[in-house]
Amino acid sequence: RTPPHLAREPPLQTNMSGFGGQDWEPVVLRKGPAPGSGPQGPKGGTSRMTSAGVDIRHLEDDDSDAPMKLPTASLDLRIAIAQARQAKNLSQKELGAKLMIPAKTIQDYEAGKAIPNNGLIAKMERALGCKLPRVPKAK
């Protein structure tokens, strides 16, 4: 006789009749958004504005094969930021700390690699104590 802890129990009999058998319907996977979902707002998906406030659709309208020209800060804005900063004897790092933004951002503005928004230009004006040229509003 085998001890009770080693005794084998008979396999459980399950009734599969409640499941209706195997599901043989094909699964179709599609790329892209679900049908009926429209374009998403700026929080969820496809925003049509760049961080500089430029409408991407205007940039995409150009049908030529030439490289796309992205907007940059105007030369007078770049020079004005650098001259005002130097007049206050501030380094890019010190001005960035005063404005609570990274020094790399100030460097990008002075090099013309980024366009500051008008709110940040106003903040720079208060910190530097002078007027700076504003970026024209996008239509």
N, C-alpha and C positions, 0 to 999 in steps of 0.2 A: 504494500500500500504506500502511495506517495504522500509526503507531508502536505498540509493544506496550502501553504504558501507557494508550492511548486505546481499545484494542480492547474491544469489548463481549462479555461472556460470555453464553451462552444462559441464560435463567432456570432456576432449579432446579426440578425436578419433585418435588413432595412427594406422598406417599401418605397420605391421610387415612383410610384404611380402618381403622386401628388405633384411632381415636378414637370410632368408632360414630356419627358425625354430630353434628348440633346437639342440645343439651339443651333440650327444650321444656317441662320441668316448671316449674310456677309457683313462685315464691318467696313465702312468706307471712311477713310481719313482724308481730310481736305486741308490744303494749305490756305492760310488767310483767315480773316475774321468770320465769325459765325454768321449765317444768313440773318438779316434783319437788324444786325447791330450796325448803327451808323458810325460816322467818324467820331472819335473820342475827343474830349476837350484837352486842355493843357495838362491835366493831372494824369490822364490815363493812357494816352497813346500818341496819336499823330498830331502834333502841334504844327501849325503852319508858320510859326514865327521863330527866328533864331534868337539867341540870348541877347543880341544887339537890337532886337526889335525890328528886324528886316523880314519882310514876308518872303518865304521860300518860293512861292509860286512866281514871284517876279524874277527871281534868280533862275528858275527852271524854264522860263519862257524863251530864253535865248536858244535858237536852234543851231547856231554855228558850232563848229568843232573846236573853237578856241577855248582855252582854259577859262573857267569861270572866275570873274573878278569879284572877290568878296569886298565889302565895304570896310574901310579902315578909318582911323581917327584922322581928322584934318591936320595938316602941317601946322597951322597956327595954334591949334589946341595942344598938340604935342610940345611945341616950343614954349607955349605959355605955362604949361604944367612944370616943365623942367626949369624955366627961368624963375618962376615964383618959388619953387622948392629951394633952388640954390640961393635966392635972395634971403630966405629965412634960415639959411645954413642948415638945412635938413638933408639927410641922406634919404635914399628911396626907402630904406628899411625903417627909418625914423618916421617918415611921412605915413608909411603903411601902418605902423604901430599906432600913430595918432588917429588914423581913420578906421582902425580895427579891420584892416584888410591885409592880405599877404604882400610882401615887398615885390614879389614877382608880378603882381597885378599892376603896380605903379610902373615897373619896368616895361611891361607890355604896352601900357598906355603911352609912355614916352617914346617907345620904339614904333608905335603905330600898328601894333599887332592886335589890338583890341579896341573896342569903342566903349567908353564908359557911358552909362546911362545918365540922364540929366540929374537924377537924384544924387548920384555919386559926385558929379561935377559940382553941385551945390555944396556938398559936404567938403570937397576940396577947397572951394572958395572960402568957406568959413575957417578952415584950418590954416589956409595960406594967407588970408586977409586980402584977397584981390579978386577981381572979376575974371572969369575964364570964358572962352567962347563955348556956346552950347551946341549940342548935336541937333540938327533939324529933326522935328518929329516925323516918324514914318506915317504915311497916309494909308 
